[in-house]
Amino acid sequence: MAIFFWGMAAAIVYVYAGYPALLRVWARLRARPIRPAARGGRVPGISIVIAARNEGARLPARIRNLLDLDYPSRLRQIIVASDGSTDDTLEQLAAFGDAVDVVRLPAGGKASALNAAIARARHEVIVFADARQVFAPDALRQLTAPFEDPAVGAVTGELLLDCESELFSNRRGEADRRRGDAAQPGGVAIERRGRADRRRRVTSTIAEGVGVYWRYEKELRRLESAIWSTLGATGAIYAMRRALWRPLPPDTILDDVLAPMRVVLAGYRVVFNEAARAFDCAAVDADAESRRKVRTLAGNYQILRLEPRLLLPWRNPVWWQYLSHKVGRLLVPYAWLAAFAANLVLADHSRWYQLLLAAQVAFLLLAGYGAILELGARRKDGASAQRMVTSAGAVIAAGPAVTREVA
């Protein structure tokens, strides 16, 4: 039983600490730099695709951000697939005329919308973006630069969250000031999104923890890219060669993992370029982050069903990395439950195992205490918001009287 317990414990430690340490040594000894072909820095044509549903409030600012980026307009195509939108998405996009190719679709999910958008693409590189984020001015040039290496099939950029970098607020604030004139088309939408983003940053109860975790994840991507390939991409900012794209099954959950891993299975690299930057906000609370985590876990299980070749070392060039990073994360909860059960048995035979059991129970209690604090913070924010709404309602109701008093 002791061997079983320590085996499970070692597996957990390896996934979160041993694997990153192995990557650091591996990257130092066998790093594979990007080797550009002698093509004189040719700038490729790009088709930027966005799958959107009911994003009428965000899209005007997003499209302006893409149009303002440092990239030749003759080599840039913007495609927005409206996935059964029922708001004013189509009307907002119509204001941009020929600058945006609009694909109108019945509601069918993001994967189907991406398939339809890419079928409309006319350039050699596909750039994937979302409606919510903002790109840095040089993001497109940085994102496409690694394609000068013929071994590179896809490139993922860096997503900076407001909770992890001052650069976010500096870049975002400058972009909003430059394009935020309410007299311009979309100016109201930009201002409205700016206020919403500020509210999210103020009320997020998990920003610090998310920031730490996200920096950890990006370090893994950086090391995996240095060795050969990352094991997915950041859906908000990544690109791939159009020739390597394969239509996604309509029920695909993690398109930004399945599509890049198919690139790897085809024998190409997926590299991480941290100079290609997008900016976003952290999840508002633990519920939102939990939904994202559940979606990610379900998507990783689905990918094993859709692409079982990933489990074959003779088919998957990054088999060990995939096993350690993706599959290992799926197995950790079961390994911990097994280790906890073994610890319960061993606690009757040794004081050392009693201490280990106490440590595990203390960890669970701390996690529960943190959840209670987070719930309390959300209730406090909700109460504050309710008081604001009530006060505003009272002012509106007493509008004439208040006006006379002020006069």
C-alpha positions in Angstrom: 0.0 0.0 0.0 2.9 2.4 0.8 4.3 1.8 -2.7 0.9 2.6 -4.2 0.5 5.7 -2.2 4.0 7.1 -3.1 3.4 6.1 -6.7 0.3 8.2 -6.9 1.9 11.1 -5.1 4.9 11.0 -7.4 2.6 11.0 -10.4 0.9 14.2 -9.1 4.1 15.9 -8.3 5.5 15.0 -11.8 2.6 16.5 -13.6 2.8 19.9 -11.9 6.5 20.2 -11.0 8.6 17.4 -12.5 7.4 17.9 -16.0 8.2 21.7 -16.0 11.6 20.9 -14.6 12.2 18.3 -17.3 11.2 20.8 -19.9 13.6 23.4 -18.7 16.5 20.9 -18.9 15.3 19.6 -22.2 15.0 23.1 -23.7 18.5 24.1 -22.5 20.1 21.0 -24.1 18.0 20.5 -27.2 16.3 23.7 -28.1 15.1 24.0 -31.7 15.1 27.6 -32.9 12.9 28.9 -35.7 14.9 28.8 -38.9 13.6 31.3 -41.5 13.9 30.3 -45.2 15.8 32.7 -47.4 12.7 34.6 -48.6 13.6 38.2 -47.8 11.1 38.6 -45.0 8.0 38.2 -47.2 4.8 39.3 -45.6 2.1 36.6 -46.2 -1.6 37.3 -46.9 -3.8 36.7 -44.0 -7.5 36.0 -43.5 -8.7 36.9 -40.0 -11.7 34.9 -38.9 -14.1 35.6 -36.0 -17.0 33.4 -35.0 -19.6 35.6 -33.3 -23.0 35.2 -31.8 -24.8 38.2 -30.5 -21.7 40.3 -30.3 -23.1 43.5 -31.7 -22.0 45.6 -28.8 -18.3 44.4 -29.1 -17.7 44.0 -32.8 -17.4 47.6 -33.9 -14.5 48.3 -31.5 -13.0 44.9 -32.4 -13.1 45.5 -36.1 -11.6 49.0 -35.7 -8.8 47.4 -33.7 -8.1 45.0 -36.5 -8.3 47.7 -39.2 -5.8 49.9 -37.2 -3.1 47.2 -36.9 0.2 47.5 -38.6 -0.3 45.2 -41.6 -0.8 45.9 -45.3 -4.5 46.3 -46.0 -4.1 44.6 -49.5 -2.9 41.4 -47.7 -5.6 41.4 -45.0 -9.1 40.0 -45.1 -11.5 40.1 -42.1 -14.2 37.5 -42.0 -17.0 37.4 -39.4 -19.3 34.4 -39.2 -22.5 35.3 -37.5 -23.6 32.1 -35.7 -27.4 32.7 -35.7 -27.1 36.1 -34.0 -30.4 37.6 -32.9 -29.1 41.1 -31.8 -27.8 43.9 -34.1 -24.6 42.0 -35.0 -25.3 42.1 -38.8 -26.3 45.8 -38.7 -23.1 46.7 -36.9 -21.0 44.8 -39.4 -22.8 46.4 -42.3 -21.4 49.7 -41.3 -18.0 48.5 -42.3 -19.0 47.7 -45.9 -16.4 45.8 -48.0 -13.8 46.0 -45.2 -15.5 42.9 -43.6 -16.7 39.7 -45.2 -19.8 38.7 -43.3 -21.0 35.0 -43.3 -24.6 34.7 -42.2 -25.4 31.3 -40.6 -28.1 29.7 -38.6 -27.1 28.8 -35.0 -24.8 25.8 -35.3 -22.0 26.4 -32.8 -18.5 27.9 -33.0 -16.9 25.0 -34.9 -19.4 25.2 -37.8 -19.0 29.0 -37.9 -15.2 28.6 -38.2 -15.6 26.1 -40.9 -17.9 28.4 -42.9 -15.6 31.4 -42.3 -12.4 29.6 -43.5 -14.2 28.4 -46.6 -14.5 32.1 -47.5 -10.8 32.7 -46.8 -8.6 33.7 -49.8 -5.2 34.1 -48.2 -2.5 31.5 -47.2 -2.5 32.1 -43.5 -5.6 32.0 -41.3 -5.6 34.2 -38.1 -8.1 33.2 -35.4 -9.5 36.0 -33.2 -12.4 36.5 -30.8 -14.8 39.4 -30.5 -13.8 40.3 -26.9 -10.0 40.8 -27.0 -7.8 43.6 -28.4 -4.6 43.0 -30.4 -1.4 45.0 -29.9 -0.5 47.2 -32.9 2.2 44.8 -34.2 0.4 41.6 -33.3 -0.2 40.4 -36.9 3.4 41.0 -38.0 4.7 39.1 -34.9 2.1 36.3 -35.4 3.0 35.7 -39.0 6.8 36.1 -38.8 7.6 32.5 -37.7 5.9 31.2 -40.9 9.2 32.1 -42.7 10.3 28.7 -41.3 8.8 26.1 -43.5 8.6 23.6 -40.6 6.2 25.9 -38.7 2.6 25.1 -39.3 0.9 27.3 -36.7 1.8 30.1 -34.3 0.1 31.0 -31.0 0.5 34.5 -29.5 0.4 35.6 -25.9 -2.8 36.5 -24.1 -2.2 39.1 -21.4 -4.8 39.3 -18.7 -5.4 42.5 -16.8 -4.6 40.7 -13.5 -1.0 39.8 -14.6 0.4 42.8 -16.5 0.5 46.6 -16.3 1.1 46.4 -20.1 -2.6 45.5 -20.5 -3.9 48.7 -19.0 -1.3 50.9 -20.8 -2.0 49.4 -24.2 -5.7 49.2 -23.8 -6.0 52.7 -22.4 -3.9 54.1 -25.3 -6.0 52.2 -27.9 -9.3 53.4 -26.4 -8.1 57.0 -26.3 -7.0 56.8 -29.9 -10.3 55.3 -31.1 -12.8 56.3 -28.4 -14.3 59.4 -29.9 -18.0 58.9 -29.5 -18.6 60.9 -32.7 -17.0 58.2 -34.7 -19.0 55.1 -35.7 -18.6 52.6 -32.9 -17.3 55.1 -30.4 -20.2 54.5 -28.1 -19.6 50.8 -28.2 -15.9 51.3 -27.4 -16.8 53.4 -24.4 -19.4 50.9 -23.2 -17.0 48.1 -23.5 -14.3 50.1 -21.6 -16.7 50.7 -18.7 -17.7 47.0 -18.7 -14.0 45.9 -18.6 -13.3 48.3 -15.8 -16.2 46.9 -13.8 -14.9 43.3 -14.4 -11.4 44.2 -13.2 -12.9 45.8 -10.0 -15.3 42.9 -9.2 -13.2 39.9 -10.2 -12.7 37.8 -7.0 -10.2 35.4 -8.4 -8.0 37.6 -10.5 -4.8 37.0 -8.5 -5.1 33.2 -8.6 -6.0 33.1 -12.3 -3.0 35.4 -13.1 -0.5 33.0 -11.3 -2.0 29.9 -13.1 -2.0 31.6 -16.5 1.7 32.6 -16.2 2.5 29.0 -15.2 0.7 27.7 -18.3 2.4 30.2 -20.6 5.8 29.1 -19.3 5.0 25.5 -20.2 4.0 26.7 -23.7 7.2 28.7 -24.0 9.3 25.6 -23.1 7.3 23.2 -25.2 7.6 25.5 -28.2 11.4 25.7 -27.7 11.7 21.9 -27.8 9.3 21.4 -30.8 5.7 22.3 -30.4 3.1 23.6 -28.0 0.1 21.4 -27.3 -2.5 23.8 -28.4 -3.0 27.5 -29.0 -4.6 30.5 -27.4 -8.0 30.8 -29.1 -7.9 34.6 -28.9 -4.7 34.9 -31.0 -3.3 32.2 -33.1 -2.6 31.5 -36.8 -2.0 28.5 -39.1 -1.3 27.7 -42.7 -4.6 27.4 -44.5 -3.3 24.3 -46.4 -3.1 22.5 -43.0 -6.7 23.3 -41.9 -9.1 20.4 -41.7 -12.9 21.1 -41.1 -13.8 20.6 -37.4 -16.6 18.3 -36.3 -19.7 20.5 -35.5 -19.6 19.5 -31.8 -15.9 20.4 -31.2 -15.4 22.0 -27.8 -11.7 23.0 -28.0 -11.1 24.2 -31.5 -7.9 25.9 -30.4 -6.5 22.5 -29.3 -7.8 20.2 -31.9 -6.8 22.2 -34.9 -3.2 22.9 -33.7 -2.7 19.2 -32.7 -3.8 18.2 -36.2 -1.0 20.4 -37.4 1.4 18.6 -35.2 0.2 15.2 -36.4 0.8 16.4 -39.9 4.5 16.8 -39.0 4.7 20.6 -38.5 5.6 22.7 -35.5 3.2 24.8 -33.5 5.3 27.6 -31.9 4.7 30.2 -29.2 5.6 33.8 -30.0 5.1 36.0 -26.9 5.7 39.1 -29.0 2.3 38.6 -30.6 0.0 40.0 -27.9 -3.7 40.2 -27.2 -5.3 41.7 -24.1 -8.3 40.4 -22.1 -9.8 40.5 -18.6 -9.8 37.7 -16.0 -13.0 35.8 -15.2 -15.4 37.7 -12.9 -15.7 35.0 -10.3 -15.1 31.3 -9.4 -18.3 30.2 -11.2 -17.2 31.7 -14.5 -13.7 30.2 -14.1 -15.2 26.8 -13.1 -17.3 26.8 -16.2 -14.2 27.4 -18.3 -12.4 24.6 -16.5 -15.2 22.1 -17.0 -15.3 23.0 -20.7 -11.6 22.6 -21.0 -11.6 19.2 -19.3 -14.6 18.0 -21.4 -12.8 19.2 -24.5 -9.6 17.3 -23.7 -11.6 14.1 -23.2 -13.3 14.8 -26.5 -10.0 15.3 -28.4 -8.9 11.9 -27.3 -12.0 10.5 -28.9 -11.6 12.5 -32.1 -7.9 12.0 -32.5 -6.8 8.8 -30.8 -3.6 9.0 -32.8 -2.3 11.4 -30.2 -1.8 8.5 -27.8 0.4 6.7 -30.3 4.1 7.5 -29.9 4.9 6.6 -33.5 2.2 9.0 -34.8 2.5 11.9 -32.4 5.8 13.8 -32.5 5.1 15.3 -29.1 3.7 12.1 -27.5 5.6 12.5 -24.2 4.7 16.1 -23.8 1.1 15.4 -24.6 1.0 12.5 -22.1 2.6 14.6 -19.4 0.7 17.9 -19.9 -2.8 17.0 -21.2 -3.4 13.3 -20.2 -1.6 13.8 -16.9 -4.0 16.7 -16.0 -7.0 14.4 -16.7 -5.6 11.7 -14.4 -4.5 13.8 -11.5 -7.9 13.9 -9.7 -8.1 10.1 -9.8 -4.6 9.8 -8.6 -5.2 12.1 -5.7 -8.4 10.2 -4.7 -6.4 7.0 -4.8 -3.6 8.5 -2.8 -6.0 9.9 -0.2 -7.7 6.4 0.2 -4.3 4.8 0.6 -3.3 7.4 3.1 -6.4 6.6 5.2 -5.3 3.0 5.4 -1.6 3.8 6.1 -2.5 6.3 8.9 -3.3 3.4 11.2 0.3 2.1 11.0 2.5 5.2 11.1 2.6 8.6 12.7 4.3 9.9 9.5 1.2 8.9 7.4 -1.0 10.5 10.0 0.8 13.8 9.5 0.4 13.5 5.7 -3.3 12.8 6.1 -3.7 15.8 8.4 -1.9 17.9 5.8 -4.3 16.8 3.0 -7.3 17.4 5.2 -5.9 20.9 6.1 -5.5 21.6 2.4 -9.1 20.7 1.7 -10.3 22.9 4.6 -8.3 25.8 3.3 -9.8 25.3 -0.1 -13.2 25.3 1.4 -12.5 28.4 3.4 -11.3 30.1 0.3 -14.5 29.2 -1.5 -16.5 30.6 1.4 -14.6 33.9 1.3 -15.0 34.1 -2.5 -18.8 33.5 -2.1 -19.0 36.2 0.5 -17.1 38.7 -1.7 -19.6 38.0 -4.6 -22.5 38.5 -2.3 -21.0 41.8 -1.1 -20.5 43.0 -4.6 -24.0 41.9 -5.5 -25.4 43.8 -2.5 -23.4 46.9 -3.5 -24.7 46.7 -7.0 -28.3 46.3 -5.7 -27.8 49.4 -3.5 -26.6 51.4 -6.5 -29.6 50.3 -8.6 -32.0 51.2 -5.7 -30.4 54.6 -5.2 -30.5 55.3 -8.9 -34.1 54.3 -9.0 -34.9 56.7 -6.1 -33.2 59.5 -7.8 -35.0 58.9 -11.1 -38.4 58.7 -9.3 -37.7 62.0 -7.5 -36.2 63.6 -10.6 -38.4 66.7 -10.8 -38.0 67.5 -7.0 -34.3 66.9 -7.1 -34.0 69.2 -10.1 -35.9 72.0 -8.4 -33.7 71.6 -5.3 -30.5 71.8 -7.2 -31.8 74.8 -9.1 
